[in-house]
Amino acid sequence: MAVAVAVMVLPFSLEAKSRSPLSRRHIGFALLAGLFFAGDLAAWNTGVLITSAANATLLGNTSPLWVSLGALFLFKEKLRPTFWVGLLLAMFGAITILGGDFLTHPALSLGDLLALLAGVFYGSFFLATQRARVGLSSLASWWVSAVASTLVLLALSLLLKQRLWGYPTASYVSLVALALVTQVGGYVSINYALGHLPASVVSPTMLGQPVLTALLAVPLLGEPLTVIQILGGVIVIGGIWLVNRQREI
């Protein structure tokens, strides 16, 4: 997070200067989004170490459910039956791809609970970002929330006595890649999308991640796709299509 903030400080400064003054109310929503995102990263990255990667990813991807409930009760969005069918299909497809281990051992461990909490935080991040984007550009919204996340995660790291230095070079290269690809590339794109689409549409669309993960695992990890994974991927894509289709009905 800190690397991403540092890399984008100049573009943000130029953006903020050209659009000055930035809305304090919407900066508040962006800061709130950053707090939620820090909670998501802290909970998920801890949970994945004490449960399986599949379980952590599956439970972390419950965020579309929390986003949809928040949109329904907090934002008073009218979500059509087609939306709920699409959402359930997409989530069922994700369970099909990732849920083998969880369905075999359905008891929730501490790691699983942390991953589930991460899903709640992630969903809250989407809702807060949607509000922030009403008055901020995608870059400004992302950068402000990234600063908040960085400070919270630094405080947690120091409080829990996590070392910040002395890792292998490969780890630092991975961290820089995460900063540039996931944070700058991925989350600026998400912030952009949330300025044009409601969180109730963007979040379920993100369930395409398990599909892409399974596809990337073929060349990168040598893990062949199973029939179940292929079927789950088709169901996810069909559900995402219905979620987006309901906006046109």
Backbone as CSV, one residue per row, in Angstrom:
resi,resn,N_x,N_y,N_z,CA_x,CA_y,CA_z,C_x,C_y,C_z
1,MET,0.830,-1.207,0.000,0.000,0.000,0.000,0.866,1.259,0.000
2,ALA,1.934,1.231,0.818,2.810,2.408,0.899,3.508,2.669,-0.430
3,VAL,3.947,1.602,-1.092,4.605,1.753,-2.397,3.636,2.352,-3.411
4,ALA,2.409,1.857,-3.412,1.404,2.363,-4.351,1.118,3.845,-4.100
5,VAL,1.003,4.220,-2.832,0.756,5.620,-2.481,1.906,6.499,-2.950
6,ALA,3.143,6.026,-2.713,4.322,6.821,-3.093,4.419,6.982,-4.604
7,VAL,4.145,5.909,-5.337,4.239,5.949,-6.796,3.246,6.944,-7.395
8,MET,2.068,7.047,-6.772,0.995,7.856,-7.354,0.819,9.209,-6.675
9,VAL,1.749,9.605,-5.807,1.583,10.873,-5.095,1.618,12.063,-6.055
10,LEU,2.487,12.037,-7.058,2.566,13.152,-8.001,1.314,13.245,-8.867
11,PRO,0.861,12.139,-9.496,-0.396,12.239,-10.261,-1.567,12.718,-9.410
12,PHE,-1.622,12.240,-8.150,-2.713,12.690,-7.275,-2.602,14.187,-6.995
13,SER,-1.383,14.667,-6.737,-1.182,16.091,-6.436,-1.637,16.966,-7.599
14,LEU,-1.285,16.556,-8.808,-1.704,17.312,-9.986,-3.221,17.274,-10.156
15,GLU,-3.793,16.103,-9.902,-5.250,15.939,-9.998,-5.961,16.813,-8.966
16,ALA,-5.466,16.775,-7.732,-6.098,17.535,-6.656,-5.997,19.037,-6.917
17,LYS,-4.863,19.471,-7.467,-4.668,20.893,-7.755,-5.626,21.365,-8.840
18,SER,-5.818,20.532,-9.847,-6.692,20.925,-10.962,-8.166,20.922,-10.566
19,ARG,-8.519,20.127,-9.548,-9.924,20.011,-9.138,-10.186,20.661,-7.783
20,SER,-9.221,21.425,-7.275,-9.337,22.041,-5.954,-10.535,23.000,-5.897
21,PRO,-11.247,23.023,-4.739,-11.016,22.185,-3.553,-11.773,20.868,-3.657
22,LEU,-11.205,19.803,-3.069,-11.865,18.514,-3.041,-12.933,18.517,-1.941
23,SER,-14.012,17.826,-2.206,-15.126,17.754,-1.258,-14.700,17.053,0.031
24,ARG,-14.816,17.752,1.153,-14.439,17.148,2.441,-15.338,15.967,2.782
25,ARG,-16.606,16.088,2.460,-17.544,15.004,2.753,-17.140,13.738,2.027
26,HIS,-16.778,13.871,0.770,-16.433,12.682,-0.007,-15.026,12.181,0.317
27,ILE,-14.155,13.081,0.759,-12.855,12.637,1.283,-13.084,11.759,2.510
28,GLY,-14.078,12.133,3.321,-14.423,11.321,4.491,-14.846,9.916,4.100
29,PHE,-15.655,9.818,3.040,-16.064,8.479,2.574,-14.858,7.701,2.051
30,ALA,-13.933,8.392,1.372,-12.736,7.719,0.863,-11.864,7.216,2.017
31,LEU,-11.736,8.017,3.073,-10.977,7.583,4.254,-11.642,6.375,4.900
32,LEU,-12.967,6.400,4.962,-13.703,5.260,5.517,-13.471,4.012,4.673
33,ALA,-13.486,4.189,3.350,-13.208,3.062,2.453,-11.818,2.501,2.725
34,GLY,-10.852,3.394,2.980,-9.495,2.944,3.286,-9.422,2.145,4.569
35,LEU,-10.187,2.550,5.579,-10.222,1.795,6.839,-10.778,0.387,6.601
36,PHE,-11.865,0.323,5.827,-12.461,-0.986,5.531,-11.491,-1.857,4.730
37,PHE,-10.789,-1.233,3.777,-9.868,-2.015,2.948,-8.689,-2.526,3.767
38,ALA,-8.220,-1.714,4.717,-7.156,-2.171,5.615,-7.630,-3.373,6.428
39,GLY,-8.879,-3.313,6.892,-9.441,-4.447,7.621,-9.509,-5.693,6.765
40,ASP,-9.894,-5.511,5.504,-9.944,-6.636,4.567,-8.570,-7.266,4.387
41,LEU,-7.557,-6.440,4.116,-6.212,-6.973,3.902,-5.663,-7.640,5.147
42,ALA,-5.862,-6.997,6.310,-5.340,-7.554,7.555,-5.990,-8.893,7.878
43,ALA,-7.320,-8.954,7.756,-8.038,-10.185,8.091,-7.737,-11.302,7.095
44,TRP,-7.754,-10.967,5.791,-7.556,-12.020,4.790,-6.123,-12.552,4.807
45,ASN,-5.156,-11.658,4.855,-3.759,-12.099,4.814,-3.367,-12.868,6.066
46,THR,-4.060,-12.631,7.171,-3.839,-13.433,8.381,-4.569,-14.763,8.266
47,GLY,-5.843,-14.687,7.829,-6.646,-15.895,7.737,-6.081,-16.921,6.775
48,VAL,-5.513,-16.456,5.643,-5.021,-17.386,4.622,-3.831,-18.198,5.137
49,LEU,-3.137,-17.695,6.179,-2.002,-18.425,6.746,-2.431,-19.557,7.676
50,ILE,-3.679,-19.483,8.172,-4.121,-20.497,9.136,-5.345,-21.274,8.660
51,THR,-5.688,-21.118,7.399,-6.680,-21.968,6.749,-6.189,-22.206,5.330
52,SER,-6.943,-22.942,4.543,-6.505,-23.194,3.168,-6.729,-21.971,2.305
53,ALA,-5.934,-21.840,1.251,-6.093,-20.721,0.325,-7.480,-20.738,-0.311
54,ALA,-7.976,-21.953,-0.611,-9.300,-22.072,-1.229,-10.385,-21.566,-0.282
55,ASN,-10.313,-21.975,0.999,-11.301,-21.518,1.980,-11.261,-20.004,2.144
56,ALA,-10.038,-19.459,2.272,-9.892,-18.016,2.476,-10.450,-17.248,1.288
57,THR,-10.162,-17.714,0.082,-10.648,-17.037,-1.113,-12.163,-17.150,-1.227
58,LEU,-12.685,-18.338,-0.925,-14.131,-18.559,-1.002,-14.878,-17.648,-0.037
59,LEU,-14.464,-17.634,1.231,-15.168,-16.843,2.239,-14.932,-15.351,2.031
60,GLY,-13.748,-14.986,1.539,-13.498,-13.590,1.212,-14.385,-13.096,0.087
61,ASN,-14.794,-14.014,-0.777,-15.643,-13.646,-1.912,-17.128,-13.665,-1.571
62,THR,-17.457,-13.672,-0.273,-18.856,-13.472,0.112,-19.221,-11.984,0.077
63,SER,-18.246,-11.126,-0.230,-18.487,-9.677,-0.220,-19.673,-9.239,-1.082
64,PRO,-19.931,-9.844,-2.264,-21.094,-9.393,-3.044,-22.411,-9.499,-2.285
65,LEU,-22.512,-10.505,-1.413,-23.730,-10.651,-0.620,-23.893,-9.464,0.333
66,TRP,-22.792,-9.095,1.025,-22.864,-7.975,1.973,-23.083,-6.654,1.233
67,VAL,-22.472,-6.514,0.070,-22.688,-5.305,-0.734,-24.160,-5.194,-1.140
68,SER,-24.720,-6.287,-1.592,-26.113,-6.273,-2.057,-27.072,-5.944,-0.917
69,LEU,-26.827,-6.530,0.256,-27.668,-6.228,1.415,-27.515,-4.763,1.833
70,GLY,-26.266,-4.256,1.780,-26.042,-2.849,2.101,-26.721,-1.929,1.107
71,ALA,-26.635,-2.267,-0.181,-27.287,-1.462,-1.212,-28.803,-1.465,-1.028
72,LEU,-29.322,-2.604,-0.610,-30.772,-2.744,-0.431,-31.268,-1.949,0.771
73,PHE,-30.588,-2.089,1.908,-31.089,-1.497,3.148,-30.517,-0.104,3.438
74,LEU,-29.272,0.157,3.018,-28.659,1.458,3.296,-28.911,2.462,2.170
75,PHE,-28.753,1.990,0.928,-28.896,2.887,-0.218,-30.285,2.838,-0.838
76,LYS,-31.126,1.913,-0.344,-32.505,1.780,-0.833,-32.573,1.496,-2.328
77,GLU,-31.586,0.739,-2.839,-31.610,0.369,-4.254,-32.690,-0.682,-4.499
78,LYS,-33.341,-0.567,-5.631,-34.339,-1.560,-6.019,-33.646,-2.638,-6.849
79,LEU,-33.430,-3.773,-6.245,-32.730,-4.875,-6.907,-33.755,-5.899,-7.375
80,ARG,-33.825,-6.079,-8.680,-34.839,-6.936,-9.278,-34.557,-8.414,-9.002
81,PRO,-35.583,-9.275,-9.131,-35.368,-10.717,-8.949,-34.255,-11.265,-9.836
82,THR,-34.130,-10.713,-11.062,-33.062,-11.161,-11.962,-31.695,-10.957,-11.329
83,PHE,-31.543,-9.843,-10.605,-30.274,-9.566,-9.933,-29.961,-10.659,-8.917
84,TRP,-30.939,-10.995,-8.058,-30.691,-11.976,-7.002,-30.416,-13.355,-7.583
85,VAL,-31.103,-13.689,-8.671,-30.821,-14.974,-9.335,-29.386,-14.989,-9.854
86,GLY,-28.984,-13.883,-10.517,-27.625,-13.787,-11.026,-26.591,-13.846,-9.920
87,LEU,-26.853,-13.136,-8.807,-25.925,-13.130,-7.679,-25.764,-14.532,-7.096
88,LEU,-26.886,-15.211,-6.886,-26.821,-16.563,-6.318,-26.108,-17.519,-7.261
89,LEU,-26.361,-17.373,-8.561,-25.671,-18.224,-9.538,-24.162,-17.977,-9.501
90,ALA,-23.754,-16.709,-9.495,-22.335,-16.370,-9.492,-21.655,-16.895,-8.235
91,MET,-22.325,-16.746,-7.081,-21.741,-17.232,-5.834,-21.698,-18.758,-5.798
92,PHE,-22.733,-19.393,-6.350,-22.729,-20.857,-6.409,-21.600,-21.353,-7.306
93,GLY,-21.377,-20.653,-8.420,-20.284,-21.019,-9.304,-18.941,-20.885,-8.608
94,ALA,-18.777,-19.802,-7.812,-17.526,-19.611,-7.072,-17.332,-20.717,-6.049
95,ILE,-18.422,-21.120,-5.389,-18.340,-22.231,-4.434,-17.940,-23.512,-5.148
96,THR,-18.476,-23.712,-6.342,-18.145,-24.909,-7.126,-16.649,-24.954,-7.444
97,ILE,-16.078,-23.782,-7.771,-14.656,-23.717,-8.122,-13.773,-23.861,-6.897
98,LEU,-14.135,-23.181,-5.809,-13.233,-23.051,-4.660,-13.638,-23.856,-3.430
99,GLY,-14.880,-24.343,-3.425,-15.415,-24.843,-2.164,-15.223,-26.308,-1.860
100,GLY,-14.413,-27.020,-2.642,-14.242,-28.444,-2.402,-13.749,-28.761,-1.011
101,ASP,-12.715,-28.052,-0.570,-12.139,-28.310,0.742,-13.101,-27.906,1.850
102,PHE,-13.782,-26.774,1.666,-14.698,-26.310,2.703,-15.890,-27.253,2.844
103,LEU,-16.406,-27.736,1.704,-17.554,-28.634,1.752,-17.180,-29.982,2.363
104,THR,-15.902,-30.381,2.226,-15.436,-31.626,2.842,-15.280,-31.465,4.340
105,HIS,-14.815,-30.285,4.774,-14.618,-29.983,6.193,-15.339,-28.667,6.511
106,PRO,-16.678,-28.716,6.705,-17.463,-27.492,6.797,-17.308,-26.698,8.088
107,ALA,-16.590,-27.190,9.091,-16.411,-26.453,10.335,-15.581,-25.195,10.086
108,LEU,-15.964,-24.111,10.753,-15.261,-22.845,10.587,-14.119,-22.733,11.598
109,SER,-12.897,-22.595,11.102,-11.746,-22.359,11.962,-11.570,-20.857,12.154
110,LEU,-10.597,-20.472,12.995,-10.310,-19.052,13.174,-9.917,-18.412,11.849
111,GLY,-9.113,-19.133,11.058,-8.720,-18.609,9.751,-9.919,-18.390,8.847
112,ASP,-10.886,-19.314,8.884,-12.097,-19.168,8.072,-12.918,-17.962,8.525
113,LEU,-13.030,-17.776,9.836,-13.785,-16.642,10.365,-13.128,-15.320,9.979
114,LEU,-11.790,-15.287,10.005,-11.077,-14.082,9.581,-11.329,-13.806,8.099
115,ALA,-11.344,-14.858,7.283,-11.609,-14.688,5.849,-13.034,-14.191,5.623
116,LEU,-13.983,-14.706,6.422,-15.365,-14.240,6.318,-15.467,-12.768,6.725
117,LEU,-14.747,-12.397,7.795,-14.707,-10.997,8.224,-14.109,-10.124,7.122
118,ALA,-13.084,-10.654,6.444,-12.483,-9.922,5.325,-13.525,-9.644,4.244
119,GLY,-14.393,-10.612,3.991,-15.454,-10.418,3.006,-16.396,-9.290,3.399
120,VAL,-16.713,-9.191,4.691,-17.573,-8.108,5.179,-16.871,-6.760,4.996
121,PHE,-15.585,-6.709,5.368,-14.814,-5.470,5.198,-14.733,-5.073,3.721
122,TYR,-14.506,-6.071,2.857,-14.360,-5.795,1.429,-15.660,-5.251,0.850
123,GLY,-16.776,-5.845,1.266,-18.064,-5.350,0.823,-18.310,-3.924,1.287
124,SER,-17.920,-3.626,2.529,-18.075,-2.273,3.068,-17.202,-1.287,2.305
125,PHE,-16.023,-1.742,1.872,-15.141,-0.904,1.059,-15.827,-0.491,-0.240
126,PHE,-16.517,-1.408,-0.876,-17.224,-1.095,-2.123,-18.304,-0.044,-1.891
127,LEU,-19.071,-0.208,-0.823,-20.160,0.721,-0.551,-19.636,2.118,-0.231
128,ALA,-18.581,2.200,0.603,-18.012,3.500,0.958,-17.384,4.167,-0.269
129,THR,-16.728,3.363,-1.115,-16.104,3.919,-2.318,-17.150,4.449,-3.282
130,GLN,-18.274,3.756,-3.397,-19.351,4.245,-4.259,-19.785,5.643,-3.826
131,ARG,-19.883,5.867,-2.518,-20.258,7.184,-2.009,-19.148,8.207,-2.260
132,ALA,-17.892,7.801,-2.064,-16.768,8.715,-2.280,-16.699,9.182,-3.729
133,ARG,-17.029,8.291,-4.659,-16.900,8.605,-6.077,-17.949,9.599,-6.571
134,VAL,-18.954,9.862,-5.759,-19.943,10.866,-6.150,-19.284,12.234,-6.278
135,GLY,-18.276,12.512,-5.414,-17.651,13.823,-5.428,-16.165,13.831,-5.712
136,LEU,-15.562,12.656,-5.937,-14.124,12.569,-6.192,-13.861,11.784,-7.464
137,SER,-12.748,12.083,-8.120,-12.342,11.299,-9.283,-11.870,9.925,-8.816
138,SER,-11.721,9.006,-9.750,-11.265,7.660,-9.390,-9.879,7.692,-8.758
139,LEU,-8.978,8.521,-9.297,-7.621,8.616,-8.751,-7.627,9.216,-7.355
140,ALA,-8.357,10.307,-7.164,-8.394,10.957,-5.851,-9.025,10.049,-4.808
141,SER,-10.129,9.405,-5.152,-10.797,8.502,-4.232,-9.873,7.355,-3.829
142,TRP,-9.223,6.757,-4.826,-8.319,5.641,-4.536,-7.144,6.086,-3.683
143,TRP,-6.509,7.222,-4.026,-5.286,7.624,-3.323,-5.572,7.962,-1.868
144,VAL,-6.661,8.663,-1.609,-7.016,9.007,-0.224,-7.282,7.738,0.583
145,SER,-8.033,6.805,-0.007,-8.315,5.562,0.716,-7.050,4.734,0.902
146,ALA,-6.140,4.787,-0.077,-4.886,4.034,0.034,-4.013,4.583,1.155
147,VAL,-3.995,5.909,1.333,-3.251,6.511,2.437,-3.799,6.036,3.773
148,ALA,-5.129,6.046,3.900,-5.754,5.582,5.137,-5.405,4.119,5.408
149,SER,-5.473,3.291,4.360,-5.125,1.874,4.519,-3.676,1.706,4.952
150,THR,-2.786,2.475,4.337,-1.367,2.379,4.655,-1.116,2.691,6.127
151,LEU,-1.713,3.759,6.634,-1.493,4.165,8.020,-2.051,3.128,9.002
152,VAL,-3.238,2.610,8.705,-3.845,1.601,9.583,-3.004,0.322,9.593
153,LEU,-2.573,-0.118,8.414,-1.783,-1.344,8.326,-0.411,-1.176,8.976
154,LEU,0.176,0.013,8.855,1.445,0.282,9.530,1.263,0.214,11.043
155,ALA,0.193,0.831,11.533,-0.079,0.804,12.975,-0.282,-0.631,13.464
156,LEU,-1.041,-1.435,12.704,-1.261,-2.832,13.082,0.043,-3.626,13.063
157,SER,0.874,-3.376,12.055,2.150,-4.088,11.949,3.050,-3.774,13.141
158,LEU,3.112,-2.497,13.526,3.936,-2.104,14.670,3.354,-2.644,15.971
159,LEU,2.035,-2.590,16.102,1.383,-3.087,17.314,1.611,-4.586,17.501
160,LEU,1.554,-5.322,16.401,1.728,-6.779,16.455,3.188,-7.196,16.276
161,LYS,4.085,-6.185,16.233,5.530,-6.414,16.157,5.919,-7.240,14.927
162,GLN,5.301,-6.880,13.802,5.646,-7.511,12.533,6.844,-6.781,11.934
163,ARG,7.849,-7.512,11.542,9.036,-6.839,10.988,8.740,-6.332,9.577
164,LEU,9.271,-5.161,9.268,9.040,-4.523,7.977,10.225,-4.670,7.039
165,TRP,11.355,-5.124,7.557,12.570,-5.218,6.757,13.181,-6.600,6.899
166,GLY,14.179,-6.873,6.056,14.940,-8.115,6.167,14.364,-9.300,5.430
167,TYR,13.510,-9.038,4.435,12.928,-10.128,3.653,13.773,-10.386,2.413
168,PRO,13.623,-11.563,1.796,14.375,-11.855,0.561,14.020,-10.875,-0.556
169,THR,14.942,-10.704,-1.474,14.720,-9.785,-2.602,13.453,-10.147,-3.374
170,ALA,13.222,-11.443,-3.550,12.032,-11.887,-4.290,10.751,-11.401,-3.618
171,SER,10.757,-11.325,-2.291,9.564,-10.852,-1.573,9.312,-9.378,-1.866
172,TYR,10.386,-8.592,-1.902,10.229,-7.169,-2.191,9.764,-6.949,-3.634
173,VAL,10.280,-7.770,-4.549,9.836,-7.672,-5.942,8.342,-7.976,-6.038
174,SER,7.909,-8.988,-5.286,6.490,-9.342,-5.278,5.650,-8.212,-4.698
175,LEU,6.158,-7.554,-3.654,5.425,-6.455,-3.036,5.279,-5.273,-3.999
176,VAL,6.351,-4.991,-4.731,6.289,-3.909,-5.722,5.294,-4.269,-6.828
177,ALA,5.312,-5.538,-7.250,4.360,-5.981,-8.282,2.925,-5.866,-7.777
178,LEU,2.698,-6.248,-6.513,1.367,-6.102,-5.925,0.937,-4.641,-5.912
179,ALA,1.876,-3.764,-5.580,1.565,-2.333,-5.529,1.167,-1.801,-6.901
180,LEU,1.945,-2.156,-7.920,1.728,-1.591,-9.253,0.566,-2.252,-9.990
181,VAL,0.485,-3.579,-9.887,-0.537,-4.307,-10.650,-1.872,-4.322,-9.905
182,THR,-1.841,-4.792,-8.644,-3.095,-4.959,-7.910,-3.656,-3.638,-7.424
183,GLN,-2.815,-2.836,-6.757,-3.328,-1.592,-6.178,-3.525,-0.498,-7.228
184,VAL,-2.443,-0.102,-7.886,-2.550,0.987,-8.856,-3.416,0.570,-10.045
185,GLY,-3.115,-0.595,-10.625,-3.875,-1.035,-11.795,-5.279,-1.483,-11.453
186,GLY,-5.376,-2.432,-10.511,-6.663,-3.035,-10.194,-7.614,-2.111,-9.461
187,TYR,-7.147,-1.501,-8.379,-8.068,-0.750,-7.536,-8.381,0.648,-8.048
188,VAL,-7.497,1.245,-8.828,-7.885,2.474,-9.517,-8.993,2.153,-10.522
189,SER,-8.883,0.994,-11.177,-9.929,0.575,-12.118,-11.253,0.350,-11.402
190,ILE,-11.199,-0.271,-10.218,-12.416,-0.498,-9.438,-13.034,0.832,-9.032
191,ASN,-12.184,1.768,-8.587,-12.691,3.091,-8.221,-13.340,3.776,-9.418
192,TYR,-12.734,3.608,-10.589,-13.321,4.191,-11.800,-14.704,3.573,-12.050
193,ALA,-14.777,2.250,-11.965,-16.046,1.564,-12.222,-17.126,2.007,-11.250
194,LEU,-16.746,2.225,-9.981,-17.726,2.600,-8.965,-18.237,4.031,-9.140
195,GLY,-17.611,4.778,-10.025,-18.135,6.089,-10.361,-19.180,6.035,-11.452
196,HIS,-19.312,4.871,-12.100,-20.236,4.732,-13.226,-21.262,3.621,-13.024
197,LEU,-20.966,2.697,-12.114,-21.875,1.589,-11.823,-22.039,1.465,-10.318
198,PRO,-23.199,1.000,-9.845,-23.369,0.807,-8.404,-22.526,-0.354,-7.895
199,ALA,-22.190,-0.302,-6.606,-21.399,-1.374,-5.993,-22.100,-2.719,-6.113
200,SER,-23.443,-2.693,-6.141,-24.204,-3.935,-6.243,-23.975,-4.650,-7.573
201,VAL,-23.464,-3.940,-8.577,-23.126,-4.551,-9.864,-21.628,-4.855,-9.934
202,VAL,-20.798,-3.924,-9.474,-19.345,-4.100,-9.567,-18.877,-5.270,-8.720
203,SER,-19.378,-5.360,-7.482,-18.900,-6.403,-6.572,-19.192,-7.821,-7.077
204,PRO,-20.441,-8.139,-7.502,-20.665,-9.476,-8.056,-19.824,-9.760,-9.299
205,THR,-19.567,-8.725,-10.102,-18.734,-8.917,-11.286,-17.329,-9.361,-10.904
206,MET,-16.876,-8.935,-9.712,-15.555,-9.322,-9.230,-15.463,-10.804,-8.897
207,LEU,-16.600,-11.499,-8.886,-16.560,-12.953,-8.683,-15.926,-13.667,-9.865
208,GLY,-15.633,-12.910,-10.918,-14.866,-13.481,-12.015,-13.433,-13.789,-11.615
209,GLN,-12.991,-13.269,-10.453,-11.626,-13.514,-10.000,-11.296,-14.999,-9.824
210,PRO,-12.154,-15.792,-9.150,-11.835,-17.210,-9.029,-11.700,-17.919,-10.377
211,VAL,-12.499,-17.464,-11.355,-12.407,-18.058,-12.695,-11.034,-17.770,-13.290
212,LEU,-10.614,-16.505,-13.204,-9.303,-16.122,-13.735,-8.180,-16.812,-12.962
213,THR,-8.350,-16.947,-11.641,-7.345,-17.633,-10.816,-7.158,-19.068,-11.277
214,ALA,-8.280,-19.751,-11.510,-8.201,-21.146,-11.963,-7.522,-21.237,-13.331
215,LEU,-7.826,-20.273,-14.215,-7.200,-20.277,-15.545,-5.695,-20.014,-15.452
216,LEU,-5.302,-19.053,-14.600,-3.881,-18.725,-14.454,-3.099,-19.844,-13.775
217,ALA,-3.794,-20.635,-12.954,-3.116,-21.735,-12.259,-2.634,-22.813,-13.229
218,VAL,-3.224,-22.844,-14.426,-2.815,-23.855,-15.416,-1.377,-23.607,-15.882
219,PRO,-1.051,-22.407,-16.427,0.331,-22.198,-16.880,1.306,-21.870,-15.745
220,LEU,0.818,-21.187,-14.681,1.738,-20.731,-13.637,2.045,-21.795,-12.593
221,LEU,1.042,-22.613,-12.244,1.224,-23.608,-11.190,1.141,-25.041,-11.700
222,GLY,0.852,-25.184,-12.987,0.749,-26.536,-13.547,-0.448,-27.311,-13.035
223,GLU,-1.513,-26.593,-12.624,-2.711,-27.253,-12.107,-3.765,-27.309,-13.216
224,PRO,-4.057,-28.488,-13.733,-5.039,-28.593,-14.822,-6.449,-28.291,-14.327
225,LEU,-7.275,-27.769,-15.220,-8.664,-27.506,-14.881,-9.443,-28.810,-14.784
226,THR,-10.297,-28.898,-13.773,-11.175,-30.057,-13.646,-12.515,-29.740,-14.298
227,VAL,-13.295,-30.779,-14.533,-14.628,-30.581,-15.109,-15.471,-29.712,-14.188
228,ILE,-15.341,-29.924,-12.868,-16.097,-29.147,-11.897,-15.731,-27.670,-11.974
229,GLN,-14.432,-27.383,-12.110,-13.993,-25.991,-12.209,-14.524,-25.326,-13.473
230,ILE,-14.503,-26.073,-14.566,-15.021,-25.530,-15.825,-16.511,-25.235,-15.700
231,LEU,-17.250,-26.189,-15.114,-18.691,-25.996,-14.907,-18.940,-24.788,-13.999
232,GLY,-18.154,-24.691,-12.914,-18.301,-23.562,-11.996,-18.020,-22.248,-12.689
233,GLY,-17.007,-22.216,-13.548,-16.670,-21.003,-14.275,-17.795,-20.556,-15.186
234,VAL,-18.420,-21.510,-15.859,-19.549,-21.189,-16.745,-20.708,-20.616,-15.928
235,ILE,-20.963,-21.207,-14.749,-22.051,-20.725,-13.885,-21.753,-19.303,-13.398
236,VAL,-20.505,-19.047,-12.991,-20.116,-17.705,-12.539,-20.351,-16.674,-13.637
237,ILE,-19.876,-16.980,-14.827,-20.020,-16.039,-15.945,-21.496,-15.798,-16.264
238,GLY,-22.305,-16.873,-16.207,-23.738,-16.717,-16.437,-24.389,-15.842,-15.382
239,GLY,-23.981,-16.023,-14.115,-24.526,-15.208,-13.034,-24.133,-13.748,-13.180
240,ILE,-22.873,-13.497,-13.518,-22.410,-12.120,-13.728,-23.185,-11.464,-14.865
241,TRP,-23.437,-12.218,-15.922,-24.201,-11.683,-17.055,-25.605,-11.276,-16.606
242,LEU,-26.249,-12.111,-15.769,-27.590,-11.780,-15.297,-27.572,-10.540,-14.407
243,VAL,-26.559,-10.417,-13.519,-26.453,-9.265,-12.649,-26.357,-7.992,-13.473
244,ASN,-25.534,-8.013,-14.516,-25.384,-6.835,-15.365,-26.598,-6.637,-16.277
245,ARG,-27.213,-7.728,-16.680,-28.379,-7.670,-17.566,-29.561,-7.012,-16.884
246,GLN,-29.705,-7.197,-15.551,-30.888,-6.677,-14.859,-30.962,-5.156,-14.913
247,ARG,-29.832,-4.485,-15.158,-29.828,-3.023,-15.278,-30.526,-2.567,-16.555
248,GLU,-30.588,-3.486,-17.539,-31.166,-3.120,-18.831,-32.634,-3.491,-18.933
249,ILE,-33.093,-4.289,-17.986,-34.481,-4.785,-18.059,-35.469,-3.709,-17.599
